Each structure stands twice: as C-alpha cells, then as structure tokens.
Amino acid sequence: MSKYGSLLPWHNKDVVFCCAAALGGKFVEKDGNDMENKITVELADANEEFRTALKQTLDAAGEFEVVGSASDGPTAYSLLAECKPQLLVMDLLLPGLDGFGLLEQAAKAKMQPKTVVVSALYRDQVVS
C-alpha cells in the first residue's frame, strides 16, 4: 500500500470537488471515451507517487483528462505552453522553479489556467 493510502480516500472526493469548483462547479456528462467533453489537467508535483495516485483519482472520476505531468517547475512551464490545460493542479514546492514562480511566468506569457494548489506545506507565514 502506498504511503498515501490512508489519505487517498479523503482526497479522492475533495480533489475532484476542488478541480470542478475551480472551473465553476460544472461537471461534464460521463459519456464513455469522449475526450472533447473532459476537462484537461496538468499535474505538477515533485513526488511521482503522489502524481500517479492523483492521476488515477482524476481518471476514475471520468470528468478529467490528465494531459501533462511534471516533477519540476521548468517542465511544468513547458507543458503549460505545449498542452494548454484548462486546469493546473500543483504543489508550491517544485525543484528548479517554485509554484509561485511558475504562476508568475505563466501569467507573463498569458497562460492562466485555473489553478488548484495541493500541498503538504503548511506554515502560517506561507499560507497567509
């Protein structure tokens, strides 16, 4: 079992809910393999095991299509430009270019997908 095993049942519903809420709370109809109706998502997190588990969770929901997965900031930025996802699910702590830098560079390049930050980082100074 993954070290995230005890967290994933809680995260399954919450991550899907947060992703849908970021896009206005609209879920698409589940209609088999019709990719045109699915919300495109890029994942950016240094932890490969977590990215894999999150991809499986989003795939299982049926409303999302993961179009990119990055373990560092520079790769995440390149994938934003290449894949143009509707939604970016990211951690703040990324090697090479942190989450804040990634969002800043994306905004300068007029790439501004809806964004959900999923992070184990918690300090009052960072969160506020």
N, CA, C and O atoms as CSV, one atom per row, in Angstrom:
chain,resi,resn,atom,element,x,y,z
A,1,MET,N,N,0.847,-1.192,0.000
A,1,MET,CA,C,0.000,0.000,0.000
A,1,MET,C,C,0.883,1.244,0.000
A,1,MET,O,O,1.921,1.278,0.661
A,2,SER,N,N,0.481,2.220,-0.715
A,2,SER,CA,C,1.179,3.491,-0.802
A,2,SER,C,C,1.169,4.206,0.537
A,2,SER,O,O,0.277,3.992,1.357
A,3,LYS,N,N,2.169,5.061,0.757
A,3,LYS,CA,C,2.146,5.859,1.982
A,3,LYS,C,C,1.005,6.861,1.955
A,3,LYS,O,O,0.670,7.445,2.985
A,4,TYR,N,N,0.393,7.072,0.764
A,4,TYR,CA,C,-0.754,7.962,0.652
A,4,TYR,C,C,-2.060,7.196,0.793
A,4,TYR,O,O,-3.138,7.788,0.748
A,5,GLY,N,N,-1.967,5.870,0.966
A,5,GLY,CA,C,-3.157,5.042,1.007
A,5,GLY,C,C,-4.208,5.531,1.985
A,5,GLY,O,O,-5.395,5.543,1.659
A,6,SER,N,N,-3.797,5.929,3.166
A,6,SER,CA,C,-4.780,6.383,4.149
A,6,SER,C,C,-5.324,7.763,3.809
A,6,SER,O,O,-6.392,8.141,4.290
A,7,LEU,N,N,-4.607,8.519,2.988
A,7,LEU,CA,C,-5.069,9.859,2.623
A,7,LEU,C,C,-5.957,9.851,1.388
A,7,LEU,O,O,-6.849,10.690,1.260
A,8,LEU,N,N,-5.723,8.915,0.484
A,8,LEU,CA,C,-6.414,8.965,-0.793
A,8,LEU,C,C,-7.932,8.859,-0.711
A,8,LEU,O,O,-8.605,9.560,-1.467
A,9,PRO,N,N,-8.521,8.028,0.155
A,9,PRO,CA,C,-9.989,8.028,0.197
A,9,PRO,C,C,-10.544,9.413,0.527
A,9,PRO,O,O,-11.585,9.800,-0.005
A,10,TRP,N,N,-9.878,10.149,1.382
A,10,TRP,CA,C,-10.305,11.508,1.712
A,10,TRP,C,C,-10.045,12.433,0.533
A,10,TRP,O,O,-10.888,13.258,0.183
A,11,HIS,N,N,-8.881,12.291,-0.074
A,11,HIS,CA,C,-8.512,13.154,-1.193
A,11,HIS,C,C,-9.338,12.900,-2.448
A,11,HIS,O,O,-9.607,13.833,-3.204
A,12,ASN,N,N,-9.743,11.657,-2.682
A,12,ASN,CA,C,-10.479,11.356,-3.914
A,12,ASN,C,C,-11.613,12.341,-4.137
A,12,ASN,O,O,-11.653,13.017,-5.165
A,13,LYS,N,N,-12.518,12.429,-3.207
A,13,LYS,CA,C,-13.678,13.297,-3.357
A,13,LYS,C,C,-13.274,14.761,-3.312
A,13,LYS,O,O,-13.778,15.564,-4.098
A,14,ASP,N,N,-12.378,15.120,-2.410
A,14,ASP,CA,C,-12.016,16.520,-2.240
A,14,ASP,C,C,-11.246,17.073,-3.421
A,14,ASP,O,O,-11.492,18.209,-3.825
A,15,VAL,N,N,-10.320,16.310,-3.991
A,15,VAL,CA,C,-9.557,16.798,-5.140
A,15,VAL,C,C,-10.484,16.964,-6.336
A,15,VAL,O,O,-10.412,17.971,-7.040
A,16,VAL,N,N,-11.352,15.990,-6.571
A,16,VAL,CA,C,-12.292,16.100,-7.684
A,16,VAL,C,C,-13.212,17.295,-7.469
A,16,VAL,O,O,-13.485,18.047,-8.405
A,17,PHE,N,N,-13.687,17.472,-6.248
A,17,PHE,CA,C,-14.559,18.614,-5.944
A,17,PHE,C,C,-13.826,19.932,-6.174
A,17,PHE,O,O,-14.378,20.844,-6.790
A,18,CYS,N,N,-12.589,20.044,-5.689
A,18,CYS,CA,C,-11.812,21.282,-5.859
A,18,CYS,C,C,-11.532,21.554,-7.332
A,18,CYS,O,O,-11.593,22.703,-7.771
A,19,CYS,N,N,-11.230,20.520,-8.090
A,19,CYS,CA,C,-10.967,20.699,-9.516
A,19,CYS,C,C,-12.217,21.192,-10.227
A,19,CYS,O,O,-12.145,22.095,-11.061
A,20,ALA,N,N,-13.355,20.607,-9.902
A,20,ALA,CA,C,-14.606,21.042,-10.529
A,20,ALA,C,C,-14.969,22.449,-10.074
A,20,ALA,O,O,-15.421,23.260,-10.883
A,21,ALA,N,N,-14.780,22.750,-8.800
A,21,ALA,CA,C,-15.099,24.084,-8.278
A,21,ALA,C,C,-14.233,25.150,-8.940
A,21,ALA,O,O,-14.705,26.256,-9.206
A,22,ALA,N,N,-12.976,24.826,-9.207
A,22,ALA,CA,C,-12.078,25.791,-9.859
A,22,ALA,C,C,-12.578,26.171,-11.247
A,22,ALA,O,O,-12.262,27.246,-11.757
A,23,LEU,N,N,-13.355,25.286,-11.852
A,23,LEU,CA,C,-13.867,25.538,-13.192
A,23,LEU,C,C,-15.348,25.907,-13.165
A,23,LEU,O,O,-16.070,25.681,-14.136
A,24,GLY,N,N,-15.785,26.466,-12.065
A,24,GLY,CA,C,-17.160,26.948,-11.983
A,24,GLY,C,C,-18.157,25.919,-11.492
A,24,GLY,O,O,-19.366,26.124,-11.594
A,25,GLY,N,N,-17.655,24.806,-10.958
A,25,GLY,CA,C,-18.543,23.809,-10.389
A,25,GLY,C,C,-19.272,22.955,-11.404
A,25,GLY,O,O,-20.214,22.244,-11.055
A,26,LYS,N,N,-18.847,23.015,-12.667
A,26,LYS,CA,C,-19.543,22.256,-13.697
A,26,LYS,C,C,-18.843,20.922,-13.931
A,26,LYS,O,O,-17.646,20.870,-14.215
A,27,PHE,N,N,-19.600,19.866,-13.808
A,27,PHE,CA,C,-19.104,18.544,-14.181
A,27,PHE,C,C,-19.624,18.238,-15.571
A,27,PHE,O,O,-20.735,18.638,-15.921
A,28,VAL,N,N,-18.847,17.543,-16.356
A,28,VAL,CA,C,-19.298,17.175,-17.693
A,28,VAL,C,C,-20.034,15.852,-17.612
A,28,VAL,O,O,-19.885,15.097,-16.651
A,29,GLU,N,N,-20.826,15.586,-18.627
A,29,GLU,CA,C,-21.546,14.322,-18.698
A,29,GLU,C,C,-20.548,13.189,-18.895
A,29,GLU,O,O,-19.605,13.315,-19.675
A,30,LYS,N,N,-20.755,12.094,-18.193
A,30,LYS,CA,C,-19.930,10.912,-18.430
A,30,LYS,C,C,-20.489,10.217,-19.663
A,30,LYS,O,O,-21.604,9.695,-19.645
A,31,ASP,N,N,-19.703,10.216,-20.730
A,31,ASP,CA,C,-20.186,9.597,-21.963
A,31,ASP,C,C,-19.100,8.749,-22.602
A,31,ASP,O,O,-18.782,8.912,-23.780
A,32,GLY,N,N,-18.544,7.856,-21.828
A,32,GLY,CA,C,-17.542,6.941,-22.367
A,32,GLY,C,C,-16.215,7.615,-22.598
A,32,GLY,O,O,-15.677,8.260,-21.698
A,33,ASN,N,N,-15.677,7.472,-23.802
A,33,ASN,CA,C,-14.334,7.953,-24.120
A,33,ASN,C,C,-14.328,9.279,-24.858
A,33,ASN,O,O,-13.337,9.590,-25.518
A,34,ASP,N,N,-15.368,10.060,-24.782
A,34,ASP,CA,C,-15.420,11.333,-25.497
A,34,ASP,C,C,-14.517,12.349,-24.814
A,34,ASP,O,O,-14.926,12.981,-23.840
A,35,MET,N,N,-13.285,12.516,-25.313
A,35,MET,CA,C,-12.297,13.398,-24.696
A,35,MET,C,C,-12.652,14.867,-24.860
A,35,MET,O,O,-12.171,15.704,-24.097
A,36,GLU,N,N,-13.486,15.196,-25.844
A,36,GLU,CA,C,-13.811,16.593,-26.095
A,36,GLU,C,C,-14.550,17.235,-24.928
A,36,GLU,O,O,-14.472,18.448,-24.734
A,37,ASN,N,N,-15.265,16.430,-24.155
A,37,ASN,CA,C,-16.038,16.967,-23.052
A,37,ASN,C,C,-15.291,16.945,-21.721
A,37,ASN,O,O,-15.795,17.452,-20.719
A,38,LYS,N,N,-14.117,16.373,-21.706
A,38,LYS,CA,C,-13.374,16.270,-20.456
A,38,LYS,C,C,-12.536,17.517,-20.209
A,38,LYS,O,O,-12.067,18.167,-21.143
A,39,ILE,N,N,-12.361,17.832,-18.944
A,39,ILE,CA,C,-11.543,18.963,-18.523
A,39,ILE,C,C,-10.080,18.532,-18.587
A,39,ILE,O,O,-9.710,17.521,-17.989
A,40,THR,N,N,-9.246,19.285,-19.304
A,40,THR,CA,C,-7.832,18.934,-19.416
A,40,THR,C,C,-7.071,19.456,-18.206
A,40,THR,O,O,-7.279,20.584,-17.758
A,41,VAL,N,N,-6.179,18.605,-17.684
A,41,VAL,CA,C,-5.483,18.886,-16.431
A,41,VAL,C,C,-3.989,18.620,-16.591
A,41,VAL,O,O,-3.574,17.656,-17.233
A,42,GLU,N,N,-3.199,19.501,-15.991
A,42,GLU,CA,C,-1.759,19.254,-15.844
A,42,GLU,C,C,-1.473,19.107,-14.360
A,42,GLU,O,O,-1.995,19.865,-13.542
A,43,LEU,N,N,-0.640,18.126,-14.013
A,43,LEU,CA,C,-0.219,17.896,-12.635
A,43,LEU,C,C,1.238,18.313,-12.481
A,43,LEU,O,O,2.074,17.972,-13.317
A,44,ALA,N,N,1.544,19.044,-11.424
A,44,ALA,CA,C,2.926,19.458,-11.154
A,44,ALA,C,C,3.222,19.236,-9.674
A,44,ALA,O,O,2.752,19.981,-8.813
A,45,ASP,N,N,4.005,18.205,-9.395
A,45,ASP,CA,C,4.380,17.862,-8.027
A,45,ASP,C,C,5.668,17.061,-8.099
A,45,ASP,O,O,5.815,16.210,-8.976
A,46,ALA,N,N,6.594,17.315,-7.199
A,46,ALA,CA,C,7.888,16.634,-7.220
A,46,ALA,C,C,7.770,15.144,-6.890
A,46,ALA,O,O,8.641,14.356,-7.259
A,47,ASN,N,N,6.711,14.765,-6.207
A,47,ASN,CA,C,6.549,13.376,-5.778
A,47,ASN,C,C,5.816,12.566,-6.849
A,47,ASN,O,O,4.622,12.760,-7.077
A,48,GLU,N,N,6.537,11.663,-7.495
A,48,GLU,CA,C,5.959,10.869,-8.583
A,48,GLU,C,C,4.824,9.969,-8.100
A,48,GLU,O,O,3.815,9.815,-8.788
A,49,GLU,N,N,4.985,9.386,-6.935
A,49,GLU,CA,C,3.948,8.500,-6.402
A,49,GLU,C,C,2.639,9.269,-6.186
A,49,GLU,O,O,1.558,8.760,-6.484
A,50,PHE,N,N,2.744,10.482,-5.673
A,50,PHE,CA,C,1.553,11.290,-5.452
A,50,PHE,C,C,0.911,11.688,-6.786
A,50,PHE,O,O,-0.311,11.632,-6.925
A,51,ARG,N,N,1.741,12.096,-7.782
A,51,ARG,CA,C,1.202,12.456,-9.098
A,51,ARG,C,C,0.462,11.279,-9.728
A,51,ARG,O,O,-0.605,11.447,-10.318
A,52,THR,N,N,1.040,10.088,-9.594
A,52,THR,CA,C,0.414,8.893,-10.151
A,52,THR,C,C,-0.926,8.614,-9.478
A,52,THR,O,O,-1.916,8.329,-10.151
A,53,ALA,N,N,-0.956,8.697,-8.149
A,53,ALA,CA,C,-2.197,8.456,-7.414
A,53,ALA,C,C,-3.248,9.509,-7.765
A,53,ALA,O,O,-4.428,9.189,-7.908
A,54,LEU,N,N,-2.824,10.750,-7.902
A,54,LEU,CA,C,-3.754,11.829,-8.246
A,54,LEU,C,C,-4.291,11.638,-9.663
A,54,LEU,O,O,-5.477,11.858,-9.909
A,55,LYS,N,N,-3.431,11.233,-10.596
A,55,LYS,CA,C,-3.876,10.964,-11.968
A,55,LYS,C,C,-4.921,9.853,-11.970
A,55,LYS,O,O,-5.947,9.967,-12.641
A,56,GLN,N,N,-4.668,8.785,-11.229
A,56,GLN,CA,C,-5.627,7.685,-11.161
A,56,GLN,C,C,-6.963,8.153,-10.590
A,56,GLN,O,O,-8.022,7.743,-11.065
A,57,THR,N,N,-6.912,9.003,-9.580
A,57,THR,CA,C,-8.126,9.536,-8.968
A,57,THR,C,C,-8.914,10.377,-9.966
A,57,THR,O,O,-10.129,10.224,-10.091
A,58,LEU,N,N,-8.224,11.262,-10.671
A,58,LEU,CA,C,-8.902,12.122,-11.642
A,58,LEU,C,C,-9.434,11.313,-12.822
A,58,LEU,O,O,-10.537,11.569,-13.305
A,59,ASP,N,N,-8.649,10.334,-13.289
A,59,ASP,CA,C,-9.109,9.474,-14.380
A,59,ASP,C,C,-10.370,8.715,-13.981
A,59,ASP,O,O,-11.303,8.584,-14.772
A,60,ALA,N,N,-10.389,8.216,-12.744
A,60,ALA,CA,C,-11.536,7.448,-12.266
A,60,ALA,C,C,-12.790,8.300,-12.150
A,60,ALA,O,O,-13.902,7.782,-12.260
A,61,ALA,N,N,-12.629,9.593,-11.931
A,61,ALA,CA,C,-13.787,10.482,-11.808
A,61,ALA,C,C,-14.541,10.599,-13.126
A,61,ALA,O,O,-15.750,10.831,-13.131
A,62,GLY,N,N,-13.832,10.439,-14.246
A,62,GLY,CA,C,-14.473,10.475,-15.551
A,62,GLY,C,C,-14.617,11.855,-16.165
A,62,GLY,O,O,-14.908,11.959,-17.357
A,63,GLU,N,N,-14.427,12.911,-15.401
A,63,GLU,CA,C,-14.618,14.273,-15.908
A,63,GLU,C,C,-13.330,14.930,-16.370
A,63,GLU,O,O,-13.360,16.011,-16.957
A,64,PHE,N,N,-12.193,14.283,-16.109
A,64,PHE,CA,C,-10.899,14.912,-16.338
A,64,PHE,C,C,-10.020,14.062,-17.237
A,64,PHE,O,O,-10.107,12.834,-17.236
A,65,GLU,N,N,-9.165,14.741,-18.011
A,65,GLU,CA,C,-8.155,14.081,-18.824
A,65,GLU,C,C,-6.810,14.708,-18.478
A,65,GLU,O,O,-6.578,15.877,-18.785
A,66,VAL,N,N,-5.921,13.945,-17.844
A,66,VAL,CA,C,-4.603,14.452,-17.492
A,66,VAL,C,C,-3.755,14.485,-18.756
A,66,VAL,O,O,-3.463,13.443,-19.341
A,67,VAL,N,N,-3.358,15.692,-19.177
A,67,VAL,CA,C,-2.616,15.868,-20.429
A,67,VAL,C,C,-1.130,16.121,-20.204
A,67,VAL,O,O,-0.352,16.140,-21.158
A,68,GLY,N,N,-0.733,16.316,-18.947
A,68,GLY,CA,C,0.671,16.560,-18.646
A,68,GLY,C,C,0.963,16.296,-17.188
A,68,GLY,O,O,0.105,16.484,-16.325
A,69,SER,N,N,2.193,15.855,-16.917
A,69,SER,CA,C,2.610,15.565,-15.547
A,69,SER,C,C,4.081,15.955,-15.417
A,69,SER,O,O,4.930,15.475,-16.169
A,70,ALA,N,N,4.370,16.828,-14.458
A,70,ALA,CA,C,5.733,17.348,-14.311
A,70,ALA,C,C,6.222,17.198,-12.877
A,70,ALA,O,O,5.454,17.328,-11.923
A,71,SER,N,N,7.519,16.922,-12.746
A,71,SER,CA,C,8.122,16.783,-11.417
A,71,SER,C,C,8.908,18.027,-11.007
A,71,SER,O,O,9.441,18.085,-9.899
A,72,ASP,N,N,8.985,19.030,-11.901
A,72,ASP,CA,C,9.723,20.250,-11.566
A,72,ASP,C,C,9.079,21.449,-12.270
A,72,ASP,O,O,8.284,21.289,-13.197
A,73,GLY,N,N,9.434,22.630,-11.818
A,73,GLY,CA,C,8.851,23.855,-12.338
A,73,GLY,C,C,9.114,24.113,-13.816
A,73,GLY,O,O,8.176,24.426,-14.550
A,74,PRO,N,N,10.358,23.995,-14.278
A,74,PRO,CA,C,10.618,24.247,-15.703
A,74,PRO,C,C,9.833,23.311,-16.633
A,74,PRO,O,O,9.325,23.746,-17.667
A,75,THR,N,N,9.736,22.045,-16.268
A,75,THR,CA,C,8.958,21.109,-17.083
A,75,THR,C,C,7.477,21.465,-17.031
A,75,THR,O,O,6.783,21.396,-18.045
A,76,ALA,N,N,6.995,21.844,-15.859
A,76,ALA,CA,C,5.592,22.244,-15.718
A,76,ALA,C,C,5.286,23.435,-16.621
A,76,ALA,O,O,4.238,23.483,-17.265
A,77,TYR,N,N,6.201,24.388,-16.662
A,77,TYR,CA,C,6.007,25.562,-17.514
A,77,TYR,C,C,5.959,25.160,-18.995
A,77,TYR,O,O,5.099,25.628,-19.742
A,78,SER,N,N,6.880,24.299,-19.409
A,78,SER,CA,C,6.908,23.830,-20.804
A,78,SER,C,C,5.614,23.109,-21.165
A,78,SER,O,O,5.073,23.300,-22.254
A,79,LEU,N,N,5.120,22.279,-20.248
A,79,LEU,CA,C,3.881,21.556,-20.509
A,79,LEU,C,C,2.675,22.489,-20.577
A,79,LEU,O,O,1.738,22.243,-21.335
A,80,LEU,N,N,2.701,23.567,-19.779
A,80,LEU,CA,C,1.618,24.548,-19.865
A,80,LEU,C,C,1.540,25.124,-21.275
A,80,LEU,O,O,0.459,25.246,-21.851
A,81,ALA,N,N,2.695,25.473,-21.815
A,81,ALA,CA,C,2.740,26.053,-23.161
A,81,ALA,C,C,2.348,25.039,-24.229
A,81,ALA,O,O,1.651,25.369,-25.189
A,82,GLU,N,N,2.799,23.810,-24.053
A,82,GLU,CA,C,2.558,22.772,-25.061
A,82,GLU,C,C,1.126,22.227,-25.011
A,82,GLU,O,O,0.480,22.087,-26.049
A,83,CYS,N,N,0.636,21.922,-23.819
A,83,CYS,CA,C,-0.654,21.229,-23.678
A,83,CYS,C,C,-1.846,22.159,-23.474
A,83,CYS,O,O,-2.985,21.781,-23.745
A,84,LYS,N,N,-1.584,23.372,-22.996
A,84,LYS,CA,C,-2.635,24.360,-22.734
A,84,LYS,C,C,-3.817,23.779,-21.945
A,84,LYS,O,O,-4.960,23.822,-22.401
A,85,PRO,N,N,-3.523,23.230,-20.744
A,85,PRO,CA,C,-4.601,22.628,-19.953
A,85,PRO,C,C,-5.568,23.686,-19.423
A,85,PRO,O,O,-5.203,24.849,-19.251
A,86,GLN,N,N,-6.791,23.267,-19.172
A,86,GLN,CA,C,-7.772,24.158,-18.568
A,86,GLN,C,C,-7.501,24.331,-17.078
A,86,GLN,O,O,-7.847,25.355,-16.488
A,87,LEU,N,N,-6.877,23.318,-16.477
A,87,LEU,CA,C,-6.666,23.295,-15.035
A,87,LEU,C,C,-5.254,22.828,-14.717
A,87,LEU,O,O,-4.761,21.864,-15.303
A,88,LEU,N,N,-4.610,23.518,-13.787
A,88,LEU,CA,C,-3.292,23.149,-13.283
A,88,LEU,C,C,-3.447,22.771,-11.821
A,88,LEU,O,O,-3.900,23.583,-11.014
A,89,VAL,N,N,-3.071,21.537,-11.470
A,89,VAL,CA,C,-3.067,21.088,-10.071
A,89,VAL,C,C,-1.604,20.974,-9.694
A,89,VAL,O,O,-0.876,20.159,-10.260
A,90,MET,N,N,-1.164,21.796,-8.731
A,90,MET,CA,C,0.270,21.893,-8.463
A,90,MET,C,C,0.602,22.019,-6.991
A,90,MET,O,O,-0.230,22.417,-6.175
A,91,ASP,N,N,1.833,21.673,-6.673
A,91,ASP,CA,C,2.418,21.901,-5.356
A,91,ASP,C,C,3.185,23.212,-5.438
A,91,ASP,O,O,3.610,23.620,-6.519
A,92,LEU,N,N,3.361,23.863,-4.314
A,92,LEU,CA,C,4.145,25.102,-4.284
A,92,LEU,C,C,5.643,24.829,-4.335
A,92,LEU,O,O,6.410,25.623,-4.879
A,93,LEU,N,N,6.049,23.705,-3.766
A,93,LEU,CA,C,7.474,23.379,-3.708
A,93,LEU,C,C,7.844,22.490,-4.889
A,93,LEU,O,O,7.612,21.281,-4.873
A,94,LEU,N,N,8.421,23.110,-5.908
A,94,LEU,CA,C,8.864,22.395,-7.098
A,94,LEU,C,C,10.336,22.703,-7.335
A,94,LEU,O,O,10.749,23.855,-7.199
A,95,PRO,N,N,11.141,21.698,-7.688
A,95,PRO,CA,C,12.547,21.953,-7.995
A,95,PRO,C,C,12.691,22.819,-9.249
A,95,PRO,O,O,11.886,22.723,-10.176
A,96,GLY,N,N,13.707,23.653,-9.266
A,96,GLY,CA,C,14.025,24.446,-10.456
A,96,GLY,C,C,13.259,25.743,-10.582
A,96,GLY,O,O,13.828,26.760,-10.976
A,97,LEU,N,N,11.994,25.728,-10.260
A,97,LEU,CA,C,11.130,26.910,-10.319
A,97,LEU,C,C,9.939,26.608,-9.410
A,97,LEU,O,O,9.144,25.712,-9.695
A,98,ASP,N,N,9.822,27.358,-8.318
A,98,ASP,CA,C,8.747,27.049,-7.373
A,98,ASP,C,C,7.380,27.410,-7.945
A,98,ASP,O,O,7.285,28.039,-8.999
A,99,GLY,N,N,6.330,27.009,-7.246
A,99,GLY,CA,C,4.975,27.230,-7.720
A,99,GLY,C,C,4.633,28.685,-7.954
A,99,GLY,O,O,3.945,29.013,-8.921
A,100,PHE,N,N,5.107,29.570,-7.075
A,100,PHE,CA,C,4.845,30.992,-7.261
A,100,PHE,C,C,5.523,31.515,-8.530
A,100,PHE,O,O,4.931,32.285,-9.287
A,101,GLY,N,N,6.768,31.090,-8.754
A,101,GLY,CA,C,7.491,31.484,-9.961
A,101,GLY,C,C,6.833,30.935,-11.213
A,101,GLY,O,O,6.764,31.613,-12.238
A,102,LEU,N,N,6.351,29.701,-11.124
A,102,LEU,CA,C,5.654,29.088,-12.254
A,102,LEU,C,C,4.411,29.891,-12.624
A,102,LEU,O,O,4.178,30.168,-13.800
A,103,LEU,N,N,3.617,30.264,-11.629
A,103,LEU,CA,C,2.402,31.046,-11.901
A,103,LEU,C,C,2.735,32.435,-12.437
A,103,LEU,O,O,2.038,32.953,-13.309
A,104,GLU,N,N,3.806,33.037,-11.912
A,104,GLU,CA,C,4.214,34.357,-12.382
A,104,GLU,C,C,4.650,34.309,-13.850
A,104,GLU,O,O,4.238,35.148,-14.651
A,105,GLN,N,N,5.482,33.329,-14.196
A,105,GLN,CA,C,5.928,33.210,-15.587
A,105,GLN,C,C,4.763,32.874,-16.522
A,105,GLN,O,O,4.693,33.381,-17.642
A,106,ALA,N,N,3.866,32.032,-16.063
A,106,ALA,CA,C,2.705,31.680,-16.881
A,106,ALA,C,C,1.835,32.906,-17.137
A,106,ALA,O,O,1.348,33.101,-18.251
A,107,ALA,N,N,1.638,33.729,-16.115
A,107,ALA,CA,C,0.820,34.937,-16.275
A,107,ALA,C,C,1.477,35.903,-17.267
A,107,ALA,O,O,0.788,36.513,-18.085
A,108,LYS,N,N,2.803,36.044,-17.198
A,108,LYS,CA,C,3.513,36.916,-18.134
A,108,LYS,C,C,3.355,36.437,-19.573
A,108,LYS,O,O,3.335,37.244,-20.502
A,109,ALA,N,N,3.244,35.131,-19.751
A,109,ALA,CA,C,3.101,34.554,-21.087
A,109,ALA,C,C,1.624,34.395,-21.468
A,109,ALA,O,O,1.299,33.746,-22.462
A,110,LYS,N,N,0.743,34.989,-20.676
A,110,LYS,CA,C,-0.706,34.933,-20.936
A,110,LYS,C,C,-1.265,33.513,-20.892
A,110,LYS,O,O,-2.252,33.199,-21.558
A,111,MET,N,N,-0.620,32.663,-20.097
A,111,MET,CA,C,-1.126,31.314,-19.844
A,111,MET,C,C,-1.651,31.314,-18.418
A,111,MET,O,O,-0.869,31.313,-17.467
A,112,GLN,N,N,-2.945,31.315,-18.265
A,112,GLN,CA,C,-3.513,31.399,-16.930
A,112,GLN,C,C,-4.634,30.383,-16.727
A,112,GLN,O,O,-5.808,30.746,-16.642
A,113,PRO,N,N,-4.254,29.096,-16.650
A,113,PRO,CA,C,-5.292,28.101,-16.397
A,113,PRO,C,C,-5.826,28.270,-14.971
A,113,PRO,O,O,-5.152,28.843,-14.114
A,114,LYS,N,N,-7.009,27.782,-14.730
A,114,LYS,CA,C,-7.496,27.717,-13.358
A,114,LYS,C,C,-6.495,26.870,-12.602
A,114,LYS,O,O,-5.934,25.927,-13.160
A,115,THR,N,N,-6.261,27.196,-11.328
A,115,THR,CA,C,-5.205,26.511,-10.579
A,115,THR,C,C,-5.703,26.060,-9.217
A,115,THR,O,O,-6.373,26.803,-8.499
A,116,VAL,N,N,-5.360,24.825,-8.881
A,116,VAL,CA,C,-5.619,24.279,-7.549
A,116,VAL,C,C,-4.260,23.927,-6.960
A,116,VAL,O,O,-3.492,23.180,-7.567
A,117,VAL,N,N,-3.961,24.464,-5.780
A,117,VAL,CA,C,-2.705,24.151,-5.100
A,117,VAL,C,C,-2.977,23.042,-4.088
A,117,VAL,O,O,-3.809,23.186,-3.192
A,118,VAL,N,N,-2.257,21.935,-4.253
A,118,VAL,CA,C,-2.345,20.796,-3.347
A,118,VAL,C,C,-0.960,20.652,-2.749
A,118,VAL,O,O,-0.009,20.326,-3.459
A,119,SER,N,N,-0.834,20.894,-1.443
A,119,SER,CA,C,0.499,20.900,-0.857
A,119,SER,C,C,0.481,20.369,0.564
A,119,SER,O,O,-0.469,20.586,1.316
A,120,ALA,N,N,1.540,19.674,0.911
A,120,ALA,CA,C,1.721,19.236,2.291
A,120,ALA,C,C,2.369,20.346,3.113
A,120,ALA,O,O,2.483,20.236,4.334
A,121,LEU,N,N,2.789,21.406,2.444
A,121,LEU,CA,C,3.421,22.535,3.119
A,121,LEU,C,C,2.383,23.315,3.902
A,121,LEU,O,O,1.359,23.719,3.350
A,122,TYR,N,N,2.635,23.526,5.172
A,122,TYR,CA,C,1.730,24.322,5.980
A,122,TYR,C,C,2.518,25.114,7.013
A,122,TYR,O,O,3.095,24.557,7.948
A,123,ARG,N,N,2.526,26.384,6.824
A,123,ARG,CA,C,3.066,27.331,7.807
A,123,ARG,C,C,2.235,28.572,7.670
A,123,ARG,O,O,1.904,28.969,6.553
A,124,ASP,N,N,1.887,29.194,8.764
A,124,ASP,CA,C,1.048,30.385,8.720
A,124,ASP,C,C,1.652,31.452,7.828
A,124,ASP,O,O,0.919,32.144,7.121
A,125,GLN,N,N,2.980,31.606,7.841
A,125,GLN,CA,C,3.630,32.650,7.047
A,125,GLN,C,C,3.464,32.389,5.555
A,125,GLN,O,O,3.352,33.339,4.780
A,126,VAL,N,N,3.447,31.143,5.138
A,126,VAL,CA,C,3.322,30.809,3.727
A,126,VAL,C,C,1.874,30.851,3.281
A,126,VAL,O,O,1.575,31.349,2.195
A,127,VAL,N,N,0.975,30.339,4.099
A,127,VAL,CA,C,-0.422,30.232,3.721
A,127,VAL,C,C,-1.106,31.587,3.676
A,127,VAL,O,O,-1.944,31.819,2.805
A,128,SER,N,N,-0.770,32.489,4.597
A,128,SER,CA,C,-1.456,33.784,4.631
A,128,SER,C,C,-0.863,34.787,3.719
A,128,SER,O,O,-1.342,35.918,3.649
